[in-house]
Amino acid sequence: MLQLKPYVSFNGQCEEAFTFYTECLGGKFVMLMRFSESPMAERMPPDWQSKVIHATIAVGDDVLSGADAPPGYYEKPQGFSVTLNTNDPAEAERMFNALVEGGTVRMPLQETFWAQRFGMLVDRFGTPWMINCGNPA
């Protein structure tokens, strides 16, 4: 069975970001592996041994995975957003307000012609998000 799942890269803050996401989204860690625990440990500088080579969090029936890009390989996210869908306007507002803490609002959470609530933000780790809530009343 084919599944399409987002994978987000970070510049050394993967563990902090994923801890933040579990708090904001009510998720839990499924896996967290550090470079020091991998076959790549010998190739990584000492200050990267504790960085994350792979992490996965579960949010409901979905997962979000990510890692710290090795030194020199990180690229700022662009051209995509991680999208969260809910049918509960209060939950949409809660998630939006939690994720945007320390980040930037691209489009305030508001009613649109296709949704009761829709908003776009970039969190403090540079990950772009879209929150979509149901159809308009």
Chimera marker file (.cmm) of the C-alpha trace (Angstrom):
<marker_set name="trace">
<marker id="1" x="0.000" y="0.000" z="0.000" r="1" g="1" b="0" radius="0.5"/>
<marker id="2" x="1.401" y="3.381" z="-1.040" r="1" g="1" b="0" radius="0.5"/>
<marker id="3" x="1.487" y="6.162" z="1.557" r="1" g="1" b="0" radius="0.5"/>
<marker id="4" x="2.608" y="9.739" z="1.061" r="1" g="1" b="0" radius="0.5"/>
<marker id="5" x="4.207" y="11.233" z="4.190" r="1" g="1" b="0" radius="0.5"/>
<marker id="6" x="6.042" y="14.534" z="4.733" r="1" g="1" b="0" radius="0.5"/>
<marker id="7" x="9.715" y="14.521" z="5.776" r="1" g="1" b="0" radius="0.5"/>
<marker id="8" x="11.085" y="17.778" z="7.145" r="1" g="1" b="0" radius="0.5"/>
<marker id="9" x="14.766" y="18.753" z="7.374" r="1" g="1" b="0" radius="0.5"/>
<marker id="10" x="16.287" y="20.967" z="10.038" r="1" g="1" b="0" radius="0.5"/>
<marker id="11" x="19.549" y="22.779" z="10.633" r="1" g="1" b="0" radius="0.5"/>
<marker id="12" x="20.298" y="21.188" z="14.003" r="1" g="1" b="0" radius="0.5"/>
<marker id="13" x="16.943" y="21.746" z="15.755" r="1" g="1" b="0" radius="0.5"/>
<marker id="14" x="14.992" y="18.602" z="14.794" r="1" g="1" b="0" radius="0.5"/>
<marker id="15" x="14.568" y="17.316" z="18.344" r="1" g="1" b="0" radius="0.5"/>
<marker id="16" x="13.447" y="20.726" z="19.614" r="1" g="1" b="0" radius="0.5"/>
<marker id="17" x="11.042" y="21.158" z="16.679" r="1" g="1" b="0" radius="0.5"/>
<marker id="18" x="9.522" y="17.690" z="17.014" r="1" g="1" b="0" radius="0.5"/>
<marker id="19" x="9.098" y="18.135" z="20.769" r="1" g="1" b="0" radius="0.5"/>
<marker id="20" x="7.290" y="21.400" z="19.988" r="1" g="1" b="0" radius="0.5"/>
<marker id="21" x="5.102" y="19.667" z="17.372" r="1" g="1" b="0" radius="0.5"/>
<marker id="22" x="4.099" y="16.884" z="19.782" r="1" g="1" b="0" radius="0.5"/>
<marker id="23" x="3.016" y="19.566" z="22.271" r="1" g="1" b="0" radius="0.5"/>
<marker id="24" x="1.116" y="21.632" z="19.670" r="1" g="1" b="0" radius="0.5"/>
<marker id="25" x="-0.547" y="18.705" z="17.914" r="1" g="1" b="0" radius="0.5"/>
<marker id="26" x="-0.992" y="16.199" z="20.728" r="1" g="1" b="0" radius="0.5"/>
<marker id="27" x="1.378" y="13.734" z="19.115" r="1" g="1" b="0" radius="0.5"/>
<marker id="28" x="3.978" y="11.361" z="20.468" r="1" g="1" b="0" radius="0.5"/>
<marker id="29" x="7.458" y="10.244" z="19.476" r="1" g="1" b="0" radius="0.5"/>
<marker id="30" x="7.595" y="6.936" z="17.614" r="1" g="1" b="0" radius="0.5"/>
<marker id="31" x="11.330" y="7.055" z="16.919" r="1" g="1" b="0" radius="0.5"/>
<marker id="32" x="14.303" y="9.281" z="17.593" r="1" g="1" b="0" radius="0.5"/>
<marker id="33" x="17.772" y="8.207" z="16.459" r="1" g="1" b="0" radius="0.5"/>
<marker id="34" x="20.887" y="10.326" z="16.809" r="1" g="1" b="0" radius="0.5"/>
<marker id="35" x="23.866" y="10.387" z="14.454" r="1" g="1" b="0" radius="0.5"/>
<marker id="36" x="25.942" y="8.817" z="17.255" r="1" g="1" b="0" radius="0.5"/>
<marker id="37" x="23.671" y="5.743" z="17.088" r="1" g="1" b="0" radius="0.5"/>
<marker id="38" x="24.097" y="5.288" z="13.341" r="1" g="1" b="0" radius="0.5"/>
<marker id="39" x="26.728" y="3.930" z="10.957" r="1" g="1" b="0" radius="0.5"/>
<marker id="40" x="27.374" y="7.590" z="9.988" r="1" g="1" b="0" radius="0.5"/>
<marker id="41" x="28.712" y="8.428" z="13.462" r="1" g="1" b="0" radius="0.5"/>
<marker id="42" x="32.365" y="8.227" z="12.361" r="1" g="1" b="0" radius="0.5"/>
<marker id="43" x="31.745" y="10.721" z="9.527" r="1" g="1" b="0" radius="0.5"/>
<marker id="44" x="30.039" y="13.360" z="11.672" r="1" g="1" b="0" radius="0.5"/>
<marker id="45" x="31.801" y="16.110" z="13.657" r="1" g="1" b="0" radius="0.5"/>
<marker id="46" x="31.701" y="15.738" z="17.450" r="1" g="1" b="0" radius="0.5"/>
<marker id="47" x="29.133" y="18.539" z="17.854" r="1" g="1" b="0" radius="0.5"/>
<marker id="48" x="26.718" y="16.668" z="15.536" r="1" g="1" b="0" radius="0.5"/>
<marker id="49" x="26.791" y="13.309" z="17.336" r="1" g="1" b="0" radius="0.5"/>
<marker id="50" x="23.720" y="14.258" z="19.390" r="1" g="1" b="0" radius="0.5"/>
<marker id="51" x="21.806" y="15.648" z="16.389" r="1" g="1" b="0" radius="0.5"/>
<marker id="52" x="18.911" y="13.672" z="14.910" r="1" g="1" b="0" radius="0.5"/>
<marker id="53" x="19.500" y="11.378" z="11.934" r="1" g="1" b="0" radius="0.5"/>
<marker id="54" x="15.830" y="10.286" z="11.922" r="1" g="1" b="0" radius="0.5"/>
<marker id="55" x="12.737" y="11.075" z="13.982" r="1" g="1" b="0" radius="0.5"/>
<marker id="56" x="9.077" y="10.204" z="13.600" r="1" g="1" b="0" radius="0.5"/>
<marker id="57" x="6.114" y="11.489" z="15.545" r="1" g="1" b="0" radius="0.5"/>
<marker id="58" x="2.583" y="10.125" z="15.363" r="1" g="1" b="0" radius="0.5"/>
<marker id="59" x="-0.342" y="12.527" z="15.300" r="1" g="1" b="0" radius="0.5"/>
<marker id="60" x="-3.564" y="10.564" z="15.244" r="1" g="1" b="0" radius="0.5"/>
<marker id="61" x="-3.285" y="8.084" z="12.362" r="1" g="1" b="0" radius="0.5"/>
<marker id="62" x="-0.633" y="10.144" z="10.558" r="1" g="1" b="0" radius="0.5"/>
<marker id="63" x="3.102" y="10.565" z="11.003" r="1" g="1" b="0" radius="0.5"/>
<marker id="64" x="5.604" y="13.328" z="10.442" r="1" g="1" b="0" radius="0.5"/>
<marker id="65" x="9.240" y="12.383" z="9.982" r="1" g="1" b="0" radius="0.5"/>
<marker id="66" x="12.359" y="14.473" z="9.827" r="1" g="1" b="0" radius="0.5"/>
<marker id="67" x="16.039" y="14.860" z="10.581" r="1" g="1" b="0" radius="0.5"/>
<marker id="68" x="18.861" y="17.306" z="11.004" r="1" g="1" b="0" radius="0.5"/>
<marker id="69" x="20.479" y="17.732" z="7.604" r="1" g="1" b="0" radius="0.5"/>
<marker id="70" x="24.201" y="16.937" z="7.792" r="1" g="1" b="0" radius="0.5"/>
<marker id="71" x="26.494" y="19.988" z="7.937" r="1" g="1" b="0" radius="0.5"/>
<marker id="72" x="26.515" y="21.796" z="4.601" r="1" g="1" b="0" radius="0.5"/>
<marker id="73" x="23.341" y="20.069" z="3.315" r="1" g="1" b="0" radius="0.5"/>
<marker id="74" x="20.554" y="22.070" z="4.954" r="1" g="1" b="0" radius="0.5"/>
<marker id="75" x="18.290" y="24.035" z="2.630" r="1" g="1" b="0" radius="0.5"/>
<marker id="76" x="15.574" y="26.404" z="3.815" r="1" g="1" b="0" radius="0.5"/>
<marker id="77" x="12.108" y="24.885" z="3.158" r="1" g="1" b="0" radius="0.5"/>
<marker id="78" x="10.300" y="26.391" z="0.178" r="1" g="1" b="0" radius="0.5"/>
<marker id="79" x="7.620" y="25.425" z="-2.276" r="1" g="1" b="0" radius="0.5"/>
<marker id="80" x="5.593" y="23.235" z="0.120" r="1" g="1" b="0" radius="0.5"/>
<marker id="81" x="3.588" y="23.340" z="3.341" r="1" g="1" b="0" radius="0.5"/>
<marker id="82" x="2.688" y="20.718" z="5.905" r="1" g="1" b="0" radius="0.5"/>
<marker id="83" x="-1.121" y="20.781" z="5.956" r="1" g="1" b="0" radius="0.5"/>
<marker id="84" x="-3.342" y="20.028" z="8.931" r="1" g="1" b="0" radius="0.5"/>
<marker id="85" x="-7.048" y="19.369" z="8.363" r="1" g="1" b="0" radius="0.5"/>
<marker id="86" x="-9.743" y="19.407" z="11.028" r="1" g="1" b="0" radius="0.5"/>
<marker id="87" x="-13.504" y="19.865" z="11.141" r="1" g="1" b="0" radius="0.5"/>
<marker id="88" x="-13.389" y="21.718" z="14.472" r="1" g="1" b="0" radius="0.5"/>
<marker id="89" x="-12.888" y="25.521" z="14.205" r="1" g="1" b="0" radius="0.5"/>
<marker id="90" x="-11.737" y="25.751" z="17.842" r="1" g="1" b="0" radius="0.5"/>
<marker id="91" x="-9.109" y="23.063" z="17.212" r="1" g="1" b="0" radius="0.5"/>
<marker id="92" x="-7.976" y="24.866" z="14.036" r="1" g="1" b="0" radius="0.5"/>
<marker id="93" x="-7.510" y="28.069" z="16.031" r="1" g="1" b="0" radius="0.5"/>
<marker id="94" x="-5.693" y="26.245" z="18.841" r="1" g="1" b="0" radius="0.5"/>
<marker id="95" x="-3.249" y="24.543" z="16.440" r="1" g="1" b="0" radius="0.5"/>
<marker id="96" x="-2.659" y="27.729" z="14.440" r="1" g="1" b="0" radius="0.5"/>
<marker id="97" x="-1.957" y="29.810" z="17.557" r="1" g="1" b="0" radius="0.5"/>
<marker id="98" x="0.321" y="27.132" z="19.038" r="1" g="1" b="0" radius="0.5"/>
<marker id="99" x="2.369" y="26.608" z="15.871" r="1" g="1" b="0" radius="0.5"/>
<marker id="100" x="2.805" y="30.304" z="15.072" r="1" g="1" b="0" radius="0.5"/>
<marker id="101" x="4.341" y="31.062" z="18.490" r="1" g="1" b="0" radius="0.5"/>
<marker id="102" x="7.704" y="32.611" z="17.653" r="1" g="1" b="0" radius="0.5"/>
<marker id="103" x="6.977" y="32.216" z="13.931" r="1" g="1" b="0" radius="0.5"/>
<marker id="104" x="5.363" y="34.290" z="11.179" r="1" g="1" b="0" radius="0.5"/>
<marker id="105" x="1.769" y="34.512" z="9.979" r="1" g="1" b="0" radius="0.5"/>
<marker id="106" x="1.540" y="34.299" z="6.182" r="1" g="1" b="0" radius="0.5"/>
<marker id="107" x="-2.271" y="34.414" z="6.129" r="1" g="1" b="0" radius="0.5"/>
<marker id="108" x="-4.344" y="34.878" z="9.296" r="1" g="1" b="0" radius="0.5"/>
<marker id="109" x="-6.710" y="32.060" z="10.205" r="1" g="1" b="0" radius="0.5"/>
<marker id="110" x="-10.051" y="33.115" z="8.745" r="1" g="1" b="0" radius="0.5"/>
<marker id="111" x="-13.144" y="31.987" z="6.888" r="1" g="1" b="0" radius="0.5"/>
<marker id="112" x="-12.626" y="31.537" z="3.149" r="1" g="1" b="0" radius="0.5"/>
<marker id="113" x="-14.846" y="30.494" z="0.256" r="1" g="1" b="0" radius="0.5"/>
<marker id="114" x="-13.697" y="26.880" z="0.718" r="1" g="1" b="0" radius="0.5"/>
<marker id="115" x="-13.266" y="26.562" z="4.478" r="1" g="1" b="0" radius="0.5"/>
<marker id="116" x="-14.672" y="27.616" z="7.840" r="1" g="1" b="0" radius="0.5"/>
<marker id="117" x="-11.095" y="28.485" z="8.759" r="1" g="1" b="0" radius="0.5"/>
<marker id="118" x="-7.898" y="28.566" z="6.736" r="1" g="1" b="0" radius="0.5"/>
<marker id="119" x="-4.540" y="30.067" z="7.603" r="1" g="1" b="0" radius="0.5"/>
<marker id="120" x="-0.876" y="29.834" z="6.680" r="1" g="1" b="0" radius="0.5"/>
<marker id="121" x="2.187" y="30.286" z="8.868" r="1" g="1" b="0" radius="0.5"/>
<marker id="122" x="5.879" y="29.551" z="9.132" r="1" g="1" b="0" radius="0.5"/>
<marker id="123" x="6.851" y="28.223" z="12.543" r="1" g="1" b="0" radius="0.5"/>
<marker id="124" x="9.923" y="29.320" z="14.487" r="1" g="1" b="0" radius="0.5"/>
<marker id="125" x="11.915" y="26.447" z="12.947" r="1" g="1" b="0" radius="0.5"/>
<marker id="126" x="11.182" y="27.579" z="9.371" r="1" g="1" b="0" radius="0.5"/>
<marker id="127" x="8.578" y="24.909" z="8.553" r="1" g="1" b="0" radius="0.5"/>
<marker id="128" x="5.624" y="26.233" z="6.524" r="1" g="1" b="0" radius="0.5"/>
<marker id="129" x="2.152" y="25.091" z="7.668" r="1" g="1" b="0" radius="0.5"/>
<marker id="130" x="-1.404" y="25.418" z="6.369" r="1" g="1" b="0" radius="0.5"/>
<marker id="131" x="-4.374" y="24.865" z="8.693" r="1" g="1" b="0" radius="0.5"/>
<marker id="132" x="-7.641" y="23.967" z="6.935" r="1" g="1" b="0" radius="0.5"/>
<marker id="133" x="-10.960" y="23.538" z="8.720" r="1" g="1" b="0" radius="0.5"/>
<marker id="134" x="-14.062" y="22.106" z="7.059" r="1" g="1" b="0" radius="0.5"/>
<marker id="135" x="-16.379" y="23.751" z="4.600" r="1" g="1" b="0" radius="0.5"/>
<marker id="136" x="-17.951" y="27.178" z="5.135" r="1" g="1" b="0" radius="0.5"/>
<marker id="137" x="-21.260" y="27.236" z="6.982" r="1" g="1" b="0" radius="0.5"/>
<link id1="1" id2="2" r="1" g="1" b="0" radius="0.2"/>
<link id1="2" id2="3" r="1" g="1" b="0" radius="0.2"/>
<link id1="3" id2="4" r="1" g="1" b="0" radius="0.2"/>
<link id1="4" id2="5" r="1" g="1" b="0" radius="0.2"/>
<link id1="5" id2="6" r="1" g="1" b="0" radius="0.2"/>
<link id1="6" id2="7" r="1" g="1" b="0" radius="0.2"/>
<link id1="7" id2="8" r="1" g="1" b="0" radius="0.2"/>
<link id1="8" id2="9" r="1" g="1" b="0" radius="0.2"/>
<link id1="9" id2="10" r="1" g="1" b="0" radius="0.2"/>
<link id1="10" id2="11" r="1" g="1" b="0" radius="0.2"/>
<link id1="11" id2="12" r="1" g="1" b="0" radius="0.2"/>
<link id1="12" id2="13" r="1" g="1" b="0" radius="0.2"/>
<link id1="13" id2="14" r="1" g="1" b="0" radius="0.2"/>
<link id1="14" id2="15" r="1" g="1" b="0" radius="0.2"/>
<link id1="15" id2="16" r="1" g="1" b="0" radius="0.2"/>
<link id1="16" id2="17" r="1" g="1" b="0" radius="0.2"/>
<link id1="17" id2="18" r="1" g="1" b="0" radius="0.2"/>
<link id1="18" id2="19" r="1" g="1" b="0" radius="0.2"/>
<link id1="19" id2="20" r="1" g="1" b="0" radius="0.2"/>
<link id1="20" id2="21" r="1" g="1" b="0" radius="0.2"/>
<link id1="21" id2="22" r="1" g="1" b="0" radius="0.2"/>
<link id1="22" id2="23" r="1" g="1" b="0" radius="0.2"/>
<link id1="23" id2="24" r="1" g="1" b="0" radius="0.2"/>
<link id1="24" id2="25" r="1" g="1" b="0" radius="0.2"/>
<link id1="25" id2="26" r="1" g="1" b="0" radius="0.2"/>
<link id1="26" id2="27" r="1" g="1" b="0" radius="0.2"/>
<link id1="27" id2="28" r="1" g="1" b="0" radius="0.2"/>
<link id1="28" id2="29" r="1" g="1" b="0" radius="0.2"/>
<link id1="29" id2="30" r="1" g="1" b="0" radius="0.2"/>
<link id1="30" id2="31" r="1" g="1" b="0" radius="0.2"/>
<link id1="31" id2="32" r="1" g="1" b="0" radius="0.2"/>
<link id1="32" id2="33" r="1" g="1" b="0" radius="0.2"/>
<link id1="33" id2="34" r="1" g="1" b="0" radius="0.2"/>
<link id1="34" id2="35" r="1" g="1" b="0" radius="0.2"/>
<link id1="35" id2="36" r="1" g="1" b="0" radius="0.2"/>
<link id1="36" id2="37" r="1" g="1" b="0" radius="0.2"/>
<link id1="37" id2="38" r="1" g="1" b="0" radius="0.2"/>
<link id1="38" id2="39" r="1" g="1" b="0" radius="0.2"/>
<link id1="39" id2="40" r="1" g="1" b="0" radius="0.2"/>
<link id1="40" id2="41" r="1" g="1" b="0" radius="0.2"/>
<link id1="41" id2="42" r="1" g="1" b="0" radius="0.2"/>
<link id1="42" id2="43" r="1" g="1" b="0" radius="0.2"/>
<link id1="43" id2="44" r="1" g="1" b="0" radius="0.2"/>
<link id1="44" id2="45" r="1" g="1" b="0" radius="0.2"/>
<link id1="45" id2="46" r="1" g="1" b="0" radius="0.2"/>
<link id1="46" id2="47" r="1" g="1" b="0" radius="0.2"/>
<link id1="47" id2="48" r="1" g="1" b="0" radius="0.2"/>
<link id1="48" id2="49" r="1" g="1" b="0" radius="0.2"/>
<link id1="49" id2="50" r="1" g="1" b="0" radius="0.2"/>
<link id1="50" id2="51" r="1" g="1" b="0" radius="0.2"/>
<link id1="51" id2="52" r="1" g="1" b="0" radius="0.2"/>
<link id1="52" id2="53" r="1" g="1" b="0" radius="0.2"/>
<link id1="53" id2="54" r="1" g="1" b="0" radius="0.2"/>
<link id1="54" id2="55" r="1" g="1" b="0" radius="0.2"/>
<link id1="55" id2="56" r="1" g="1" b="0" radius="0.2"/>
<link id1="56" id2="57" r="1" g="1" b="0" radius="0.2"/>
<link id1="57" id2="58" r="1" g="1" b="0" radius="0.2"/>
<link id1="58" id2="59" r="1" g="1" b="0" radius="0.2"/>
<link id1="59" id2="60" r="1" g="1" b="0" radius="0.2"/>
<link id1="60" id2="61" r="1" g="1" b="0" radius="0.2"/>
<link id1="61" id2="62" r="1" g="1" b="0" radius="0.2"/>
<link id1="62" id2="63" r="1" g="1" b="0" radius="0.2"/>
<link id1="63" id2="64" r="1" g="1" b="0" radius="0.2"/>
<link id1="64" id2="65" r="1" g="1" b="0" radius="0.2"/>
<link id1="65" id2="66" r="1" g="1" b="0" radius="0.2"/>
<link id1="66" id2="67" r="1" g="1" b="0" radius="0.2"/>
<link id1="67" id2="68" r="1" g="1" b="0" radius="0.2"/>
<link id1="68" id2="69" r="1" g="1" b="0" radius="0.2"/>
<link id1="69" id2="70" r="1" g="1" b="0" radius="0.2"/>
<link id1="70" id2="71" r="1" g="1" b="0" radius="0.2"/>
<link id1="71" id2="72" r="1" g="1" b="0" radius="0.2"/>
<link id1="72" id2="73" r="1" g="1" b="0" radius="0.2"/>
<link id1="73" id2="74" r="1" g="1" b="0" radius="0.2"/>
<link id1="74" id2="75" r="1" g="1" b="0" radius="0.2"/>
<link id1="75" id2="76" r="1" g="1" b="0" radius="0.2"/>
<link id1="76" id2="77" r="1" g="1" b="0" radius="0.2"/>
<link id1="77" id2="78" r="1" g="1" b="0" radius="0.2"/>
<link id1="78" id2="79" r="1" g="1" b="0" radius="0.2"/>
<link id1="79" id2="80" r="1" g="1" b="0" radius="0.2"/>
<link id1="80" id2="81" r="1" g="1" b="0" radius="0.2"/>
<link id1="81" id2="82" r="1" g="1" b="0" radius="0.2"/>
<link id1="82" id2="83" r="1" g="1" b="0" radius="0.2"/>
<link id1="83" id2="84" r="1" g="1" b="0" radius="0.2"/>
<link id1="84" id2="85" r="1" g="1" b="0" radius="0.2"/>
<link id1="85" id2="86" r="1" g="1" b="0" radius="0.2"/>
<link id1="86" id2="87" r="1" g="1" b="0" radius="0.2"/>
<link id1="87" id2="88" r="1" g="1" b="0" radius="0.2"/>
<link id1="88" id2="89" r="1" g="1" b="0" radius="0.2"/>
<link id1="89" id2="90" r="1" g="1" b="0" radius="0.2"/>
<link id1="90" id2="91" r="1" g="1" b="0" radius="0.2"/>
<link id1="91" id2="92" r="1" g="1" b="0" radius="0.2"/>
<link id1="92" id2="93" r="1" g="1" b="0" radius="0.2"/>
<link id1="93" id2="94" r="1" g="1" b="0" radius="0.2"/>
<link id1="94" id2="95" r="1" g="1" b="0" radius="0.2"/>
<link id1="95" id2="96" r="1" g="1" b="0" radius="0.2"/>
<link id1="96" id2="97" r="1" g="1" b="0" radius="0.2"/>
<link id1="97" id2="98" r="1" g="1" b="0" radius="0.2"/>
<link id1="98" id2="99" r="1" g="1" b="0" radius="0.2"/>
<link id1="99" id2="100" r="1" g="1" b="0" radius="0.2"/>
<link id1="100" id2="101" r="1" g="1" b="0" radius="0.2"/>
<link id1="101" id2="102" r="1" g="1" b="0" radius="0.2"/>
<link id1="102" id2="103" r="1" g="1" b="0" radius="0.2"/>
<link id1="103" id2="104" r="1" g="1" b="0" radius="0.2"/>
<link id1="104" id2="105" r="1" g="1" b="0" radius="0.2"/>
<link id1="105" id2="106" r="1" g="1" b="0" radius="0.2"/>
<link id1="106" id2="107" r="1" g="1" b="0" radius="0.2"/>
<link id1="107" id2="108" r="1" g="1" b="0" radius="0.2"/>
<link id1="108" id2="109" r="1" g="1" b="0" radius="0.2"/>
<link id1="109" id2="110" r="1" g="1" b="0" radius="0.2"/>
<link id1="110" id2="111" r="1" g="1" b="0" radius="0.2"/>
<link id1="111" id2="112" r="1" g="1" b="0" radius="0.2"/>
<link id1="112" id2="113" r="1" g="1" b="0" radius="0.2"/>
<link id1="113" id2="114" r="1" g="1" b="0" radius="0.2"/>
<link id1="114" id2="115" r="1" g="1" b="0" radius="0.2"/>
<link id1="115" id2="116" r="1" g="1" b="0" radius="0.2"/>
<link id1="116" id2="117" r="1" g="1" b="0" radius="0.2"/>
<link id1="117" id2="118" r="1" g="1" b="0" radius="0.2"/>
<link id1="118" id2="119" r="1" g="1" b="0" radius="0.2"/>
<link id1="119" id2="120" r="1" g="1" b="0" radius="0.2"/>
<link id1="120" id2="121" r="1" g="1" b="0" radius="0.2"/>
<link id1="121" id2="122" r="1" g="1" b="0" radius="0.2"/>
<link id1="122" id2="123" r="1" g="1" b="0" radius="0.2"/>
<link id1="123" id2="124" r="1" g="1" b="0" radius="0.2"/>
<link id1="124" id2="125" r="1" g="1" b="0" radius="0.2"/>
<link id1="125" id2="126" r="1" g="1" b="0" radius="0.2"/>
<link id1="126" id2="127" r="1" g="1" b="0" radius="0.2"/>
<link id1="127" id2="128" r="1" g="1" b="0" radius="0.2"/>
<link id1="128" id2="129" r="1" g="1" b="0" radius="0.2"/>
<link id1="129" id2="130" r="1" g="1" b="0" radius="0.2"/>
<link id1="130" id2="131" r="1" g="1" b="0" radius="0.2"/>
<link id1="131" id2="132" r="1" g="1" b="0" radius="0.2"/>
<link id1="132" id2="133" r="1" g="1" b="0" radius="0.2"/>
<link id1="133" id2="134" r="1" g="1" b="0" radius="0.2"/>
<link id1="134" id2="135" r="1" g="1" b="0" radius="0.2"/>
<link id1="135" id2="136" r="1" g="1" b="0" radius="0.2"/>
<link id1="136" id2="137" r="1" g="1" b="0" radius="0.2"/>
</marker_set>
